[in-house]
Amino acid sequence: MLTLIWIIQVISAILLMILILMHSPKGDGIAGIGNAAQMFTSQKSAEKGLNKLTAIVAAVFVVCVFILGFGIIK
């Protein structure tokens, strides 16, 4: 079982790197602090889907890190 968690963590880490590199550069600058840069722009559906997929893969990665780090499964 521990080996399976390690495999999931490695795969999710690789997928997370790929998904983050696929994101378009925003270049918000200092306007990104108060979310003011997104006031007049809208996200396309492909970018929304990419954001959701990135969040899901990041959540899987974090869960694997906690499981392996705290030794929940031995």
ZABA-754253 format. One record per residue: residue number from 1; residue in three letters; x, y, z of N, C-alpha, C in turn. Coordinates in steps of 0.1 Angstrom, whole numbers, always signed. Layout:
# residues N
<NUM,"ala",<X,Y,Z>,<X,Y,Z>,<X,Y,Z>>;
...
# end
This chain:
# residues 74
<1,"met",<+8,-12,+0>,<+0,+0,+0>,<+9,+13,+0>>;
<2,"leu",<+20,+12,+7>,<+29,+24,+8>,<+35,+26,-6>>;
<3,"thr",<+38,+16,-13>,<+44,+17,-26>,<+34,+24,-36>>;
<4,"leu",<+21,+21,-34>,<+11,+27,-43>,<+10,+42,-40>>;
<5,"ile",<+11,+46,-27>,<+10,+60,-24>,<+22,+67,-30>>;
<6,"trp",<+34,+61,-29>,<+46,+67,-35>,<+44,+69,-50>>;
<7,"ile",<+39,+59,-57>,<+37,+60,-71>,<+27,+71,-75>>;
<8,"ile",<+16,+72,-67>,<+6,+82,-70>,<+13,+96,-67>>;
<9,"gln",<+21,+97,-57>,<+27,+110,-54>,<+37,+114,-66>>;
<10,"val",<+45,+105,-71>,<+54,+108,-82>,<+46,+112,-94>>;
<11,"ile",<+36,+104,-97>,<+28,+107,-109>,<+21,+121,-108>>;
<12,"ser",<+16,+124,-96>,<+9,+136,-94>,<+19,+148,-95>>;
<13,"ala",<+31,+146,-90>,<+41,+156,-90>,<+45,+159,-105>>;
<14,"ile",<+47,+149,-113>,<+50,+151,-127>,<+39,+158,-134>>;
<15,"leu",<+26,+153,-132>,<+15,+160,-138>,<+13,+174,-134>>;
<16,"leu",<+16,+177,-121>,<+15,+191,-116>,<+25,+200,-123>>;
<17,"met",<+37,+195,-125>,<+47,+204,-132>,<+42,+206,-146>>;
<18,"ile",<+37,+196,-153>,<+33,+198,-167>,<+21,+208,-167>>;
<19,"leu",<+11,+206,-158>,<+0,+214,-158>,<+3,+229,-155>>;
<20,"ile",<+12,+231,-146>,<+16,+245,-143>,<+23,+251,-154>>;
<21,"leu",<+31,+244,-161>,<+38,+249,-173>,<+28,+252,-185>>;
<22,"met",<+17,+246,-185>,<+7,+248,-196>,<-1,+261,-193>>;
<23,"his",<-1,+266,-181>,<-9,+278,-179>,<-3,+290,-186>>;
<24,"ser",<-11,+299,-191>,<-7,+311,-198>,<-1,+321,-188>>;
<25,"pro",<+9,+328,-192>,<+15,+338,-182>,<+5,+350,-181>>;
<26,"lys",<+3,+354,-169>,<-7,+365,-167>,<-1,+378,-167>>;
<27,"gly",<+10,+380,-160>,<+17,+393,-159>,<+9,+403,-153>>;
<28,"asp",<+2,+400,-142>,<-6,+409,-135>,<+1,+420,-128>>;
<29,"gly",<+13,+417,-124>,<+21,+427,-117>,<+15,+430,-103>>;
<30,"ile",<+16,+442,-99>,<+11,+446,-85>,<-4,+446,-85>>;
<31,"ala",<-11,+446,-96>,<-26,+446,-96>,<-31,+432,-92>>;
<32,"gly",<-23,+422,-93>,<-27,+409,-89>,<-29,+407,-74>>;
<33,"ile",<-24,+417,-66>,<-26,+416,-51>,<-40,+417,-47>>;
<34,"gly",<-47,+427,-52>,<-61,+429,-49>,<-71,+424,-58>>;
<35,"asn",<-66,+415,-67>,<-75,+409,-77>,<-80,+419,-87>>;
<36,"ala",<-74,+431,-88>,<-79,+441,-97>,<-76,+438,-111>>;
<37,"ala",<-67,+430,-114>,<-63,+427,-128>,<-74,+418,-135>>;
<38,"gln",<-81,+411,-127>,<-92,+402,-132>,<-105,+409,-133>>;
<39,"met",<-106,+421,-130>,<-119,+429,-130>,<-125,+430,-144>>;
<40,"phe",<-116,+432,-154>,<-121,+434,-167>,<-118,+423,-177>>;
<41,"thr",<-113,+411,-172>,<-110,+400,-180>,<-119,+388,-177>>;
<42,"ser",<-121,+379,-186>,<-128,+367,-183>,<-120,+355,-187>>;
<43,"gln",<-122,+344,-180>,<-114,+332,-183>,<-122,+324,-194>>;
<44,"lys",<-114,+318,-203>,<-120,+310,-213>,<-123,+296,-206>>;
<45,"ser",<-131,+288,-213>,<-135,+276,-207>,<-124,+266,-206>>;
<46,"ala",<-115,+266,-216>,<-103,+257,-215>,<-94,+261,-203>>;
<47,"glu",<-92,+274,-201>,<-84,+278,-190>,<-91,+275,-176>>;
<48,"lys",<-104,+276,-176>,<-111,+272,-163>,<-109,+257,-161>>;
<49,"gly",<-110,+249,-171>,<-108,+234,-170>,<-94,+231,-165>>;
<50,"leu",<-85,+238,-171>,<-71,+236,-167>,<-68,+240,-153>>;
<51,"asn",<-75,+251,-148>,<-74,+255,-134>,<-79,+244,-125>>;
<52,"lys",<-91,+239,-128>,<-97,+228,-120>,<-89,+216,-120>>;
<53,"leu",<-84,+212,-131>,<-75,+200,-132>,<-62,+202,-123>>;
<54,"thr",<-57,+213,-124>,<-45,+216,-116>,<-48,+216,-102>>;
<55,"ala",<-59,+221,-98>,<-63,+221,-83>,<-65,+207,-78>>;
<56,"ile",<-71,+199,-87>,<-74,+185,-83>,<-61,+177,-81>>;
<57,"val",<-52,+179,-91>,<-39,+172,-90>,<-31,+177,-78>>;
<58,"ala",<-31,+190,-75>,<-24,+195,-64>,<-30,+190,-51>>;
<59,"ala",<-43,+188,-50>,<-49,+183,-38>,<-45,+168,-36>>;
<60,"val",<-44,+160,-47>,<-40,+147,-46>,<-25,+146,-41>>;
<61,"phe",<-17,+155,-46>,<-3,+156,-42>,<-2,+159,-27>>;
<62,"val",<-9,+169,-23>,<-9,+173,-9>,<-13,+162,+1>>;
<63,"val",<-24,+155,-3>,<-29,+144,+5>,<-18,+132,+6>>;
<64,"cys",<-12,+130,-5>,<-1,+120,-5>,<+10,+124,+4>>;
<65,"val",<+14,+137,+3>,<+25,+142,+12>,<+21,+140,+27>>;
<66,"phe",<+9,+143,+30>,<+5,+142,+44>,<+4,+127,+48>>;
<67,"ile",<-1,+118,+40>,<-1,+104,+43>,<+13,+99,+45>>;
<68,"leu",<+22,+102,+36>,<+36,+97,+37>,<+44,+104,+48>>;
<69,"gly",<+41,+117,+50>,<+49,+124,+60>,<+45,+121,+74>>;
<70,"phe",<+32,+119,+77>,<+28,+116,+91>,<+28,+101,+93>>;
<71,"gly",<+30,+93,+83>,<+31,+78,+85>,<+17,+72,+89>>;
<72,"ile",<+7,+77,+82>,<-7,+72,+85>,<-8,+58,+80>>;
<73,"ile",<-2,+55,+69>,<-2,+41,+63>,<+12,+35,+65>>;
<74,"lys",<+12,+24,+71>,<+26,+17,+73>,<+26,+4,+66>>;
# end
